[in-house]
Amino acid sequence: MAPENAHSETDGWQEVPRDPEPDDLGYELDDWEVIRAKKNDRGHLMFLPEEEEMLRDEAFIVADARSVCDVVDRI
């Protein structure tokens, strides 16, 4: 049996714009530094937050360069 509020939650999604603002989704923009590294013909990118406190909380990303794209190029 579905909860009573299941229908009302579905209705709420229909009212959301197709391209909502990041703030409306609860996202906060942060500045991150990108470090490029290459070894054995393979490129890697390391994304580090500018806020030292976030780095202490282990907030960083290491990715294969082929897996990363600029979102502007995809629009």
WOSUL-V29871 format. One line per field, one symbol per residue. phi: phi as a letter, one per 20 degrees, with the letter a starting at -180 (. if undefined). psi: psi as a letter, one per 20 degrees, with the letter a starting at -180 (. if undefined). Layout:
BEGIN
phi=???
psi=???
END
This chain:
BEGIN
phi=.fffefffffffffefffcffgffenecfceceddeccblmdeccddcffffffffemebcdcfgfedceggfee
psi=pqqhjgghhghhhhipqhmqqhhhijqppqpqppppqppljpqqppppqhphhhhhjknrppqphiiprphhii.
END
